Structures are given as structure tokens and as C-alpha cells.
Amino acid sequence: MRWLIPAAGLALVGCNVPSEFLQRMEAQAKYEYYETSEFWADGKAMRTPPAGTVPRERAVGNPGLTTGRVNGALVTSIPLELNRQVLEDGQKHYNIVCAQCHGRLGDGNSVVAENMALRLPPSLLQLSDKPDGHFYAAVTEGYGVMPSFAGELNIQERWAVVAYVRALQRARNSQAGGQQPVPQENR
Ligand code: HEC
């Protein structure tokens, strides 16, 4: 098996690789699902996972953290310990992934928004009454015409982005001199 990897590399850089070579790779001896095997004592090609193996989702076992919902209800607080590092992480990822549509301030002013023909990216600042899970679920599952960003951001990064969106909301909705109290739900 080991010689295949360098050989495949050569196949990619070489120009005159005979097509039978790649054909042979495709047609190489291998087991398909549920095939029989004379190699193993139980006669099956597929192996039984070691005793005690559990699905990853069960090991994670924290739907509030991974999905933003518990029993179908959106979680109302970010299930991470919040500190400066998390907020800075959230800021970084927000600016990379979200800002081109929702604007660096979260107010929906962006070049993409100016040129978008479909539904415009909304301001995120007016959504301070929505629970934290709403933002996480929107990023994880997608929301209307907005795609999911679960491929771009891992679980921790998504929650960090939520924390940063909360910071943007809080910054925008408060006023210098403390004339107007920060709305309760803005934390
Ligand atoms: C390609 C542009 C684009 C990017 C990038 C993008 N969004 Fe969106 N977002 C939208 C649009 C457009 C909508 C409205 C979708 C609709 O209503 O059908 C939306 C909706 C949302 C909503 C739901 C708003 C509501 O009314 O409740 C949230 C929350 C949100 N986005 C957060 C984010 C976050 C956080 C990121 C970065 C991880 C992000 N978006 C990245 C375009 C974008």
C-alpha cells in the first residue's frame, strides 16, 4: 500500500502517465462494504468497533453547546466561559466570515449589502432581544438565504462570534455618559 502514495504523487506531476496506471489504482484489490473475507476469523471484511466505542455525538453529549438548542428551545446564554481571549477570537472570525455582509459594526452596511440583489444582510444590532442560541443556530444551520458557516467555524469559534456580536450590540446600543442604560437582555 505504502508505495501507492509516492506513486500517486508522480502520477500527478508526470504528463505522460499511461491511463492504465490510474485504471489499476481504481481496480485494485479491495474489500467493499459487507463483503466476506478469508482473512478474519469471523469471515467478514467489516470490523466490529472495539467494545465501548460510542458515536462522537454521544461523547460530545452537550446539544446546547453543539446545536444551540436544548429540547428544541434556543439556549439563552453562551455555554463558554467568556474572557478577553474569546472575544478577540470572535472579533477575528466575525471580521473574516461575517463582516463582508453584515458590516464590521454589525449594522448591515457592507459592500456586499450594497450590491446584493437578493434579501439584504440585516443589521445584527437590532436583534439584541433574540437569545444567544438564535445567533449560534443561524450560523450553524444557515438562515433563509444565508448559508451555514459550520464548515468555516468550529463550535468554539461560532460561540466566540456570538459573544462578539453581543459586544457589538452592546457597544452600539449604549451611549456615552451612561444616559441610556444598556438594555437588560444585552448583558
Ligand atoms: C454572504 C453574506 C453573509 C454572510 C457572510 C453572513 N451572513 Fe448572516 N445573513 C445574511 C443574509 C442575507 C441574511 C438574511 C437571510 C434571510 O432573511 O433570508 C442573514 C441573516 C443572519 C441572521 C438572522 C437575522 C435575523 O433576522 O434573525 C444572523 C443572526 C446572521 N445572519 C449572523 C451572521 C453571522 C454571525 C455571520 C458570520 C459567521 C454571518 N451572518 C455571515 C448574509 C450573510
Boltz pocket constraint, residues with backbone or C-beta under 6 A from the ligand:
constraints:
  - pocket:
      binder: B
      contacts: [[A, 93], [A, 94], [A, 97], [A, 98], [A, 99], [A, 100], [A, 101], [A, 102], [A, 112], [A, 119], [A, 120], [A, 121], [A, 122], [A, 123], [A, 124], [A, 127], [A, 134], [A, 135], [A, 138], [A, 139], [A, 143], [A, 144], [A, 145], [A, 146], [A, 149], [A, 161], [A, 165]]
      max_distance: 6.0
